[in-house]
Amino acid sequence: MRHFFTTKIKIVLLAAVLIAAVSALVLSLTGNSYPSTVVQGVLAPLRAGATHLTAQAEKLYDYIFSYESLLAENEALKEQLSQMENQARQAAALTKENQALRDALELKENNEGYEMVDGYIISWSSNDWSSTFTINQGTNAGIAEGMCAITANGEVVGLVSEVGSNYAVIKTVLDSSLEISATIVSSGYNGMVKGGYSTDHPDQMRMNYLPSSATIRNNDQVVTTGSTVYPRNLILGYVVDAGFDDTGVAKYAQLRPAADIGALDQVFIITKYNVE
């Protein structure tokens, strides 16, 4: 576009120069004689046209200069916006990392009997019956198969099902093959919690083998009973529904996991703890 307008300006200026040159040449040849007056009358419109063309060329030049200035300003603003967005992302990442460090410190302070290794999720894997993910820590960090994974808030995430030197696969509490001994805090009823990934409620768990006389309320908290795998009183989830199982002689409870499984990016593996 700039080349087009520049060429146009050159043509306008050249025309103006030619008109002025012709006018000067005629005047120099005719002097102040009568023919000169006639010629000047003829050339007057041409000189006026040349003046007009020059003025238009100046306006066109000003327009091009202004347009290019706007383009340059636009590019500068885009670059500034990109830098600000990058700074905002970095600040958000630092804030998230600092919060994770604070949560980890608080978790260790509240659970002095635990030895833990933190790991970050690097991939997810799921099918019709299984829910697993992989973290970036393995045997080199002291992780072994059968260890419990929790969040920074002490919520159960799952169990280490496979481990390598620098990775570990975690089977989540939603996995249909995972069963955990649990207790309803408000009533003390015990049962077995199983992942519902292969059921109509893949984002929930089911607590089975509850007494038929059990009083079960929504939002009742469910925690681990305690074993060689899962420390006592880790939060598993909250009751969202209840009913009788197929036998009609026992009750079950549907649970919402305490841990927001889908939103996780970091977990803590309990590598050692004191069994009560």
C-alpha positions in Angstrom: 0.0 0.0 0.0 2.8 2.3 0.8 4.5 1.7 -2.5 1.2 2.5 -4.3 0.7 5.8 -2.6 4.4 6.7 -3.0 4.2 6.2 -6.7 1.1 8.2 -6.9 2.7 11.1 -5.1 5.7 11.0 -7.5 3.3 11.2 -10.4 1.5 14.2 -8.9 4.7 16.0 -8.1 6.1 15.4 -11.5 3.0 16.8 -13.2 3.2 19.9 -11.0 6.9 20.4 -11.8 6.2 20.0 -15.6 3.4 22.6 -15.4 5.6 25.0 -13.5 8.5 24.5 -15.9 6.3 25.0 -19.0 4.9 28.2 -17.4 8.4 29.6 -16.7 9.6 28.7 -20.2 6.7 30.5 -21.9 7.1 33.5 -19.7 10.8 33.8 -20.4 10.2 33.6 -24.2 7.2 36.0 -24.4 8.3 38.6 -21.9 5.6 41.2 -21.1 4.1 41.6 -24.6 0.5 41.2 -25.5 0.9 37.6 -26.5 2.5 37.1 -23.1 -0.7 38.3 -21.4 -2.7 35.9 -23.5 -0.3 33.0 -22.7 -0.5 33.9 -19.0 -4.2 33.7 -19.2 -3.9 30.3 -20.8 -1.3 29.1 -18.3 -3.1 30.5 -15.2 -5.4 27.4 -14.9 -2.4 25.1 -15.3 -0.5 26.9 -12.5 -3.7 26.7 -10.4 -3.9 23.0 -11.2 -0.2 22.5 -10.3 -0.8 24.3 -7.0 -3.8 22.1 -6.3 -1.9 18.9 -7.2 0.9 19.9 -4.9 -1.5 20.5 -2.1 -3.1 17.1 -2.7 0.3 15.5 -2.8 1.1 17.0 0.6 -2.2 15.7 2.0 -1.6 12.3 0.6 1.9 12.2 2.1 0.4 13.3 5.5 -2.1 10.5 5.3 0.5 7.9 4.5 2.7 9.0 7.3 -0.2 9.0 9.7 -1.3 5.5 8.6 2.2 4.1 9.0 2.4 5.7 12.5 -0.8 4.0 13.4 0.5 0.7 12.2 3.6 1.0 14.2 1.7 2.0 17.3 -0.7 -1.0 16.8 2.3 -3.4 16.6 3.8 -1.8 19.7 0.6 -2.2 21.6 0.3 -5.8 20.5 3.8 -6.5 21.7 3.1 -4.8 25.0 -0.1 -6.8 25.5 1.7 -10.0 24.8 4.4 -9.2 27.4 1.7 -8.3 30.0 -0.1 -11.6 29.3 3.2 -13.5 29.7 3.9 -11.8 33.0 0.4 -12.6 34.2 0.9 -16.3 33.4 4.2 -16.3 35.2 2.7 -14.6 38.2 -0.2 -17.1 38.3 2.3 -20.0 38.0 4.4 -18.6 40.9 1.3 -18.1 43.0 0.2 -21.6 42.4 3.6 -23.0 43.2 3.9 -21.0 46.4 0.4 -22.2 47.5 1.5 -25.8 46.8 4.6 -25.4 48.9 2.5 -23.9 51.8 0.0 -26.7 51.5 2.8 -29.3 51.6 4.4 -27.7 54.6 1.1 -27.6 56.4 0.4 -31.3 55.5 3.7 -32.4 56.9 3.3 -30.3 60.1 -0.2 -31.8 60.7 1.0 -35.3 60.0 4.4 -35.6 61.7 4.2 -39.4 61.6 4.1 -39.4 57.8 7.1 -39.6 55.4 5.9 -38.3 52.0 7.2 -37.7 48.5 5.4 -35.2 46.3 5.0 -35.8 42.6 3.4 -34.0 39.6 1.0 -35.7 37.2 2.5 -36.1 33.7 -0.2 -38.2 32.0 -3.7 -39.6 32.4 -5.1 -43.0 31.3 -8.7 -44.3 31.6 -11.0 -46.8 30.0 -14.4 -48.3 30.8 -13.4 -49.6 34.2 -10.1 -48.0 35.2 -9.0 -44.6 36.2 -5.3 -44.0 36.6 -2.6 -41.3 36.1 1.2 -41.2 36.1 3.5 -39.0 38.2 7.1 -38.0 37.7 8.5 -39.8 40.8 9.4 -43.5 41.3 11.6 -45.9 43.1 14.5 -43.4 43.0 12.4 -41.2 45.4 11.4 -44.1 47.6 8.0 -44.9 46.1 6.8 -48.5 46.0 3.8 -50.3 44.8 0.9 -50.3 47.2 1.6 -46.9 48.8 -1.3 -44.4 49.3 -1.6 -41.1 47.4 -3.3 -38.1 49.0 -3.8 -34.4 48.3 -2.2 -31.5 50.2 -5.4 -31.4 52.2 -5.1 -35.0 53.3 -7.8 -36.4 51.0 -7.3 -39.9 49.5 -6.5 -39.9 45.8 -5.7 -43.6 45.3 -3.0 -46.2 45.4 0.3 -46.8 43.6 -0.3 -49.7 41.3 2.9 -49.7 39.2 6.3 -48.1 39.7 9.5 -47.5 37.8 12.7 -45.7 38.6 11.4 -42.3 37.7 7.6 -42.7 37.4 4.6 -44.2 39.3 1.1 -45.1 38.2 -1.7 -44.2 40.6 -5.0 -46.0 40.6 -7.6 -43.4 41.7 -10.4 -44.0 44.2 -12.8 -43.9 41.2 -11.2 -47.1 39.8 -13.6 -50.0 39.9 -10.9 -52.4 41.1 -10.0 -50.4 44.2 -11.6 -51.1 47.6 -10.9 -49.3 50.8 -12.1 -50.0 54.3 -14.0 -46.9 55.6 -16.1 -45.4 58.3 -19.0 -43.0 58.4 -17.8 -40.4 60.9 -21.2 -39.3 62.3 -22.4 -42.9 63.0 -19.4 -45.1 63.2 -20.7 -47.5 60.6 -18.1 -49.4 58.7 -18.1 -50.6 55.1 -16.0 -51.0 52.0 -15.7 -48.2 49.5 -15.3 -49.1 45.8 -14.8 -46.9 42.8 -17.8 -46.4 40.5 -15.9 -45.9 37.3 -17.6 -48.9 35.6 -21.1 -47.9 36.8 -23.7 -45.3 36.0 -21.8 -43.0 38.4 -18.2 -42.9 37.1 -17.4 -39.8 39.1 -18.6 -41.3 42.4 -17.7 -44.1 44.8 -20.0 -46.6 46.5 -19.8 -47.7 50.2 -21.1 -51.3 50.5 -22.1 -53.7 53.4 -23.7 -51.1 55.7 -26.3 -52.4 58.2 -29.9 -52.3 57.1 -30.7 -50.3 60.2 -28.0 -47.7 59.5 -29.1 -44.0 59.4 -27.3 -42.4 56.5 -27.5 -38.7 55.8 -26.3 -36.6 52.8 -23.0 -34.9 53.3 -22.0 -37.4 56.0 -18.2 -37.6 55.9 -16.5 -40.9 55.2 -12.9 -41.6 56.3 -10.4 -44.5 56.1 -10.7 -47.1 58.9 -7.0 -47.6 59.0 -4.8 -50.4 57.6 -1.2 -51.1 56.6 -1.9 -49.3 53.3 -4.2 -46.4 54.3 -3.5 -44.4 57.5 -6.5 -43.9 59.8 -8.9 -41.0 59.3 -7.9 -39.9 55.8 -10.9 -38.2 54.1 -12.4 -40.3 51.4 -15.6 -38.5 50.5 -19.1 -37.4 51.4 -22.5 -39.1 51.1 -24.7 -38.0 48.2 -27.3 -40.8 48.2 -28.1 -44.1 50.0 -30.4 -47.1 49.6 -30.7 -50.9 49.9 -28.5 -53.1 47.8 -29.8 -55.9 45.6 -30.1 -58.4 48.5 -32.4 -56.1 50.4 -30.6 -56.9 53.7 -27.8 -54.3 53.5 -27.5 -50.7 52.7 -25.1 -48.8 50.5 -24.1 -45.1 50.2 -23.1 -43.2 47.1 -20.1 -41.0 47.8 -18.6 -37.9 46.2 -14.8 -38.1 46.4 -13.3 -35.5 48.7 -10.4 -35.0 46.3 -11.3 -33.3 43.0 -9.7 -36.0 40.9 -10.0 -34.3 37.5 -8.4 -31.1 38.7 -5.3 -32.6 40.3 -1.8 -31.7 39.1 0.2 -32.7 42.3 -0.1 -35.5 44.8 1.7 -36.8 47.9 2.8 -40.4 48.3 2.9 -41.6 51.9 6.1 -43.7 51.9 6.0 -44.5 55.6 3.8 -43.9 58.6 3.1 -45.2 62.1 0.3 -47.8 62.1 -2.0 -47.1 65.1 
